[in-house]
Amino acid sequence: NTGISIHNCSILASPELASHTAGATRTYLGRPWKPYSRTVYMESHMEGVVDPAGWSEWVGDEGLETLYYGEYANTGPGSATDDRVTWPGYHVMGYDDAVSFTVSQLISGDDWLQSTSFPYDDWL
């Protein structure tokens, strides 16, 4: 199992981009580049730069049946999930689902990250 887990981060435009476009710039959380794409955002702050749909198609409906995209307990004006995509693989996750994408579970981080002195949060 592989994937990308964005946890406890801030999703915002750079100051230069935000001032240049007067807040009109929009971004997406991801798009399914290949089948079985997995990306989650958890407990992160999302500014209004995130498009209400949240996620973008890559090539038509390629990968939409096999992806796993999820969001859990995010905050901020870009975190509202009411207008997100309705793809079969998109999920507004609950706690039990989100735990699978923590450092401890997704990459067994407790087994090896401590020896690197790299700071990390291992749980929700």
C-alpha positions as CSV (number, residue, x, y, z in Angstrom):
1,N,0.0,0.0,0.0
2,T,1.3,3.4,-0.9
3,G,-0.2,6.9,-0.9
4,I,0.2,10.5,0.1
5,S,-1.0,11.6,3.5
6,I,-1.0,15.4,4.1
7,H,-1.5,15.8,7.9
8,N,-1.6,18.9,10.0
9,C,-0.5,21.3,7.2
10,S,-1.6,24.6,5.8
11,I,-2.9,24.8,2.2
12,L,-2.6,28.4,0.9
13,A,-1.3,30.5,-1.9
14,S,2.2,32.0,-1.6
15,P,2.1,35.7,-0.6
16,E,3.4,36.7,-4.1
17,L,0.7,34.7,-5.9
18,A,-2.1,35.8,-3.5
19,S,-1.3,39.5,-4.0
20,H,-0.8,39.2,-7.7
21,T,-4.1,37.5,-8.4
22,A,-6.2,39.3,-5.8
23,G,-7.4,36.0,-4.3
24,A,-8.7,34.7,-7.7
25,T,-6.3,31.8,-7.9
26,R,-7.8,28.4,-7.3
27,T,-6.1,25.1,-6.8
28,Y,-7.0,21.4,-6.4
29,L,-6.0,18.9,-3.8
30,G,-5.0,16.4,-6.4
31,R,-5.9,14.4,-9.5
32,P,-5.7,10.7,-10.4
33,W,-2.6,10.5,-12.5
34,K,-2.8,6.7,-12.6
35,P,-5.2,4.0,-11.4
36,Y,-5.2,3.3,-7.6
37,S,-4.1,6.8,-6.7
38,R,-4.4,7.4,-2.9
39,T,-4.2,10.8,-1.3
40,V,-5.7,12.1,1.9
41,Y,-5.7,15.5,3.8
42,M,-6.2,15.3,7.5
43,E,-6.5,17.9,10.2
44,S,-5.1,20.6,7.9
45,H,-6.1,24.2,7.4
46,M,-7.3,25.0,3.9
47,E,-7.5,28.6,2.8
48,G,-10.1,29.7,0.1
49,V,-7.6,29.0,-2.6
50,V,-8.9,25.4,-2.7
51,D,-11.5,25.0,-5.4
52,P,-14.9,23.9,-4.0
53,A,-14.8,20.7,-6.1
54,G,-11.5,19.9,-4.3
55,W,-10.2,17.4,-6.8
56,S,-9.6,17.5,-10.6
57,E,-9.9,14.9,-13.3
58,W,-6.7,13.9,-15.1
59,V,-8.0,12.3,-18.4
60,G,-11.7,11.9,-18.5
61,D,-12.9,9.3,-16.0
62,E,-9.6,7.4,-15.9
63,G,-8.8,6.2,-12.4
64,L,-12.0,7.5,-10.8
65,E,-13.2,4.0,-10.0
66,T,-10.0,2.9,-8.3
67,L,-8.7,5.9,-6.5
68,Y,-9.0,6.6,-2.8
69,Y,-9.1,10.4,-2.0
70,G,-10.1,11.4,1.5
71,E,-10.5,14.3,3.8
72,Y,-10.7,14.2,7.6
73,A,-11.3,17.0,10.1
74,N,-9.8,19.9,8.0
75,T,-10.5,23.5,8.8
76,G,-10.7,26.8,7.0
77,P,-12.7,28.3,4.1
78,G,-11.3,25.7,1.6
79,S,-12.2,22.7,3.7
80,A,-16.0,22.6,3.1
81,T,-16.9,19.2,1.5
82,D,-20.5,20.0,0.5
83,D,-19.5,20.8,-3.2
84,R,-16.7,18.2,-3.5
85,V,-16.6,15.7,-6.4
86,T,-19.0,12.8,-6.3
87,W,-16.5,10.1,-7.5
88,P,-16.9,6.6,-6.1
89,G,-13.4,6.8,-4.6
90,Y,-13.8,10.1,-2.8
91,H,-14.5,9.9,0.9
92,V,-15.2,12.3,3.8
93,M,-13.4,10.1,6.3
94,G,-14.3,9.2,9.8
95,Y,-11.7,8.7,12.5
96,D,-11.3,4.9,12.0
97,D,-10.6,5.5,8.3
98,A,-8.2,8.4,8.9
99,V,-6.1,6.3,11.4
100,S,-5.0,4.1,8.5
101,F,-3.2,7.1,7.0
102,T,-1.2,8.2,10.0
103,V,2.6,8.0,10.1
104,S,2.3,5.0,12.5
105,Q,0.0,3.0,10.2
106,L,0.8,4.1,6.6
107,I,4.6,3.9,6.8
108,S,5.2,2.1,10.1
109,G,6.9,5.3,11.2
110,D,7.2,4.4,14.9
111,D,9.6,1.6,13.8
112,W,12.2,3.8,12.2
113,L,11.5,7.6,12.2
114,Q,12.7,8.1,15.8
115,S,16.2,7.1,14.9
116,T,16.3,9.8,12.2
117,S,15.5,12.7,14.6
118,F,13.0,13.9,12.1
119,P,10.0,15.5,13.8
120,Y,6.7,13.9,13.1
121,D,3.2,13.4,14.5
122,D,2.5,9.7,14.7
123,W,-1.2,9.8,15.4
124,L,-4.3,11.9,14.9
